[in-house]
């Protein structure tokens, strides 16, 4: 139905992962006083969400590509996307630039989530 060519994926993951890593660096190196004064949560909460989204991304790769479990892949990537967006919002609350750096990854994971759901529905 709709499917990007296979060579697009590794290139896109490289392009979208670097800004996300910069976002984490921005948040990680921000002084404590600057991160807690204006937000009701800590830098640690935002970084925990960030690490959780990375773990879910790895889990999705193993489930979807390694185990080839499309149904479980839908559950994992949908959760992954939700945690990624949460991480982006938390980062944005701490540092506007860091939040904006997360946008390309959110967009790409949204596309990957749609593709996973499309594959799931086509193979039900």
Secondary structure in CASP SS format (residue, H / E / C, confidence):
PFRMAT SS
TARGET T0000
AUTHOR 0000-0000-0000
METHOD secondary structure of the structure
MODEL  1
X C 1.00
X C 1.00
X C 1.00
X C 1.00
X C 1.00
X H 1.00
X H 1.00
X H 1.00
X H 1.00
X H 1.00
X H 1.00
X H 1.00
X H 1.00
X H 1.00
X H 1.00
X H 1.00
X H 1.00
X H 1.00
X H 1.00
X H 1.00
X H 1.00
X H 1.00
X H 1.00
X H 1.00
X H 1.00
X H 1.00
X H 1.00
X H 1.00
X H 1.00
X C 1.00
X C 1.00
X H 1.00
X H 1.00
X H 1.00
X H 1.00
X H 1.00
X C 1.00
X C 1.00
X C 1.00
X C 1.00
X C 1.00
X C 1.00
X H 1.00
X H 1.00
X H 1.00
X H 1.00
X H 1.00
X H 1.00
X H 1.00
X H 1.00
X H 1.00
X H 1.00
X H 1.00
X H 1.00
X H 1.00
X H 1.00
X H 1.00
X H 1.00
X H 1.00
X H 1.00
X H 1.00
X H 1.00
X H 1.00
X H 1.00
X H 1.00
X H 1.00
X C 1.00
X C 1.00
X C 1.00
X H 1.00
X H 1.00
X H 1.00
X H 1.00
X H 1.00
X H 1.00
X H 1.00
X H 1.00
X H 1.00
X H 1.00
X H 1.00
X H 1.00
X H 1.00
X H 1.00
X H 1.00
X H 1.00
X H 1.00
X H 1.00
X H 1.00
X H 1.00
X H 1.00
X H 1.00
X H 1.00
X H 1.00
X H 1.00
X C 1.00
X H 1.00
X H 1.00
X H 1.00
X H 1.00
X H 1.00
X H 1.00
X C 1.00
X H 1.00
X H 1.00
X H 1.00
X H 1.00
X H 1.00
X H 1.00
X H 1.00
X H 1.00
X H 1.00
X H 1.00
X H 1.00
X H 1.00
X H 1.00
X H 1.00
X H 1.00
X H 1.00
X H 1.00
X H 1.00
X H 1.00
X H 1.00
X C 1.00
X C 1.00
END
